Amino acid sequence: MPWKDRYTISDERSLIDSEIRWPDGQRCCFRVVVDLSPPCGPDGITPRDVASPDAYFGMHGGLDSLCETLRRYTIPATFAVPAVIAEAHADRIRTLHTQGHEIAAHGFKHEDVSRLDRDEERARIQRTTEILTAVTGERPAGWFSLPRPGDKFAGGSISDATMDLLIDAGYAYFGNGLADDAPHYWVTDFASRRTILALPYYYHFDDQFFLMFPKKGTGLENPGGLFRNCRAELDAQYKRGRQFSLTLHPHGIGWPSRLHMLEQFFDHARRLPGIWYATSAACARHWTRAFPASTHLKLEASIWRDYPGSLS
C-alpha cells in the first residue's frame, strides 16, 4: 500500500489489465488535474505568495487560456483548490464548477499538516470542506496532498492521521496515490480493512517539474520532455486499458508555446478511440462501484520485520 509506515503495513495485489473495465466499454480513463495553489512554504499560502507575478498570472491570463483549451477539447478537469484560494477567488471557482469542472480540496492553505496535532488537522479539514461547499454549492469529493514535508512544490503534505481524518470526514478519494498506475485502496488499518480510494499521481506527468526547474526565461525549461513523457505513457496505458492522469499549473502551462504543445497532446489523445475523459470524482465513483474494497481488496500480512538497530 502507498507510503507505508515501516515501508509496509500491508501488501496489496493490484488488478491485472484484463480485470479493469471502464464505463460503456471505454478503453482507458484520462484525467486532467489543475492545481490552483501557488508555491508556498510549510506554513501555507501567505498574502505575499498570492501577490507574486506567477500567482497573479496563474489565476488570470494563464487560467483563462487553459480553460479555453479545455473547453475547445471538451475535457472536464479536476481543480485542486486550497480553501483560502476558494475564498479569495470565489466567483472564479464558482464559474469553474458551473462549467462542469470538479472542485476538489487542496488543503486549507496548502500547509504542511504533519506539523499539526490531530485535532487541529481535523478542524482544518472541516473548515476546508465548509468553505468549498459554500463556494460551489457541492461538497468536495476528493482531497489532494503529497507526503513531502518542507518541499513547497510537493502539493501540500500528509500526517500520520490524514487518511483516517479524511475517511471520518466523508471524502471519497485521495488524489495523490503513488503506489499504482490504476486506482487503489489506501489501507489505514489492516485488521478492519479501513480504506480510502487513492487515485494515481506521478511526478513525471506533473508540468511543474518540467516547466519550473530551471525557472522559465532561462531558456533551459523542458516542456518538450513533459509531453514526450505524457504521450508515451498515454499510449502504454491505452494499450493496457488502465488510466492516465496529467497535472497542470496555470502559471506554468498557460503560456502560448506550452499550450500549443498541450493541444498537440490532446490532438493525439483524440485519435485514440475509446478514451473516457473523466473528472477524478467520476473516476472514483466508477471504481468504488465496479471494484469495491469489500470484494477487490487483496491484502496479505506485512513483509516488514523489525531488527536490532532498525530505524523503525
N, C-alpha and C positions, 0 to 999 in steps of 0.2 A: 504494500500500500504506500501511498505517496508520503514523502518527507517523514519517514518513520522515526519514532523515538527509539533510540538504541539501534539505529539502522533499520529495524523491522519490528513491528508489533504483531503483524500477521502477514501472510503471503496470499496474494490473490492471483488466480489464473484468469487471464483476460479471455474475452470471446475471440474465437478464431474468425477469420474473414468470412467463411461460409455461413456463420451463425448470425452475422449482423444484417439487419434489414432496416430500410428507411421507408417513410410513408409513400403509399401509392407506387411501390416498386421502384422508387428512385435509386440511383446507383451510389451516390456519395452525398454526404452532408457538407455544406460550405457555409462557414460563419465568418462574419466580419465584426470585430470588436473595436470600438473607437474609445480611446482613453482620453477623458477630458480633465485629467489632473495635470497641472504644471509641475515640473520638478520642484521638490522642496526637501527640507531637512527632516530629521526624525521627529520633530515636534509637530510636523504637519504644515499645511498651507498657511502662509502669512500674507498680509497686505502687500508686502514687497514682492512676493512670488507672483501674485496675480497682476501686478503692475509692470512686470518685466515686458520688454518688447516681444519676446517669443510668446508669452502667455496672451498678450493682447492680440497678436496676430492669430494665435490658435483659436480664440473664441470669436473671432470676427472673420477676416478675409480667408484664413485657412479653413475654418469650419464651413463657411459659405461655399467655397469651391468644392470641398469634399462632399458636402451634402448634395450639391448639384450633380456631381459624378454618380453618387449612389442613386439619385432619382432617375437619371437617364438610363442606368442599367437595372433599374427596379430591384435593387438589393436592399433588403431590410437589415439594419445593423443593430448591434447591442452597444449602447453608450454607457460606459462605466463612469459614474459621476459621483464625486465626493459631495457630501451634504452641503458643505459651505459653498461649493460652486453652484449647486442647485438653487440655493437661496440667493446668491448674488446674480444669477442669470436665470431667474425663474421663468420669465417669458420665453426665453430661448429653449430651455429644457422642455417646457410645456409644448412648444411648437414641434420639437423633435418627436415627442410622444404622439401628437396628433397626426404626424406624417407617417406613422406606422413603425417607427423605430422603438426598440425596447430601452427603457431606462433602468439600469441596474445600479446597485450600490457599490461605491468605491471608497468605503470608509467615511468617517465623519469629516476629517480633514486630511486624509491620506497620511496619517501619522503612524509611527512605529508603536503598535499596540502591545508589543512584547514588554514594554516598559510600564504598562498599566497593571493594576490589580484587577482581579476578575470582576468585581462589582462595577468598577469604573468602565471597563471594556463593555460589560453588559449594558450599562447606561448609554454609552456612545452608539452601540448597535441599535438600541431602541430609538434614540433620538434621530439617527440617520434614517431609519425606516420611516419615522413620523414625517420628517421633512420631505423626503422623496414622494411619499404618499400624498402629502398636502399639495405639492407642486404639480404632480401629474394626474392625481385622482386614482392612481392604481398603485397597489403595494408592490415594491420591487421583489422579484423572484430570486435574483442572484446577487452574489457578493464577490467582488474581485480584490485580491491582495496577493502578495508574494512573500515567502518567508526569507527575506534578505534584510534583516535589521541594519540600519545605518547607511544603506545604499539608496540615495534619493531617486534613482532611476528604476527601482525594483518594483514599483507598483504597490507600495504600502508594505505591510508585514502582517504576520500572524503571531499569536502567542500559543502556549500550550492549551489555553482554554478556548481559542477562537472557534474551532469546529463545533464543539459542544454548544457554545453560545449561539452559533448560527442555527443549529438544529432546534434549540429551545425557542429561538425567535421565529421559527417557521420558514426559514429560507429553503428553497427547493434545490438550489445548486450552488457550488463554489466554482468560480470561473477560471482559476489558475491551477489546474491539476497537472502535475509534472510526471506522473507515473505511467502514462499510457497514451497512445495516439488515438484512442477512442474514449468516449465517456466511461467512467469507472467510479466505484464507490470508495470513498474515504472512510475508513473504519476507525471510530474513536474508542470503541470498547469491543474487544474480541469476544468476550463471553456472551454479551447481549446482542451482538451484531448491530450495534448502533452505528448508523452511517449517514453520510450526506453525499449526494452525487457530485462528482468533480468533472469538469469539462477540460479538455486538453489545452495546454498552453506550452509553447516553446519559444525560447529567446530568438532563434534563427528565423522566426516568422513575425517578429516584432520590429516595426520600422525604426524605432529609436536607436537600436543598436547598430544600424547601418547609416542612419542619416544624421546622427548627433555626435558620433565619435569617428574621426575628429569633427570639430564644430563646423557647421556649414559656412561657406565663404572661404574656407581654406583651399578649396579645390580638391580636397582629399576624401570627401564623403563618398559613400559607396552604394548609391541607390541601385545600380545595376546588379550588385551581388544579392541584394534583397530579393529582387524579382526573379533572378535565376533560381534562387533557393525555393521561392514560392511556386514557380512553375514546375520545377522538378518534383516537389512534394505533392502538389495537386495531382500531377499525372500518376504518381505512385499510389496515392491514396484512392484515386478514382479507379485505378486498375484493381486494387484490393477491395474496394467497396466500403471504405471506412469513412474518415472525417478529416476535413481540412479547416484550419482556422487561421486568420490573419489579424494582427493587432496594429492599429494605426493611431497616430497622434496628429491632430490637425496642424499643429505648429511645425511639424516635420514634413508631413506628406503634402501639405496644402500649397506647395509651390508649383507653378505650371509645368516645369520639366518633370517633376516627380509624379504629378497627377497624370501626365501623359504616359509614363511607364505603368502606373496603376491601371489606366484604361486599356493598355495593351494586354495586361494580365487578365483583366475582365473579359476582353475580347477572346482570349484563348480559352477561358473557362466557358464562355458561351458556346464554343464549338464542341463542347463535350455534352452529349445528350444525357439526361437523367440526373442532373445535379439539383439538389434541394437546397435553395438559398434560405437559410433559417436563422432566426434570432437564437440567442443562447437559451432563452426561456422555452421556445418551441422545441429545440433540440432536447432539452431536459425533460419536457413533458412527454415527448415521444419515447425517450429512453426508459424512463421510470415506468411507463405503461407496458412497453414491449419487453423490457428486461428488468423486472422489479428485483430489488435486492433479496426479497424473500425466496425467490426461486433461482436467481442467477449469480448470487454472490458465492464464490467458491474460495473458501478460506482454509488454510492449513495452519498448524501451530507455528509459532515463531522459530526461525532458524538461528536467532541470535542467542548466544550463551555468554554470560559474564565470565571473566577470567581474572586472576590476580593482576592488578595494575591497570585494568581496563579503565578508560576514561568515562565509561558509563556509570 
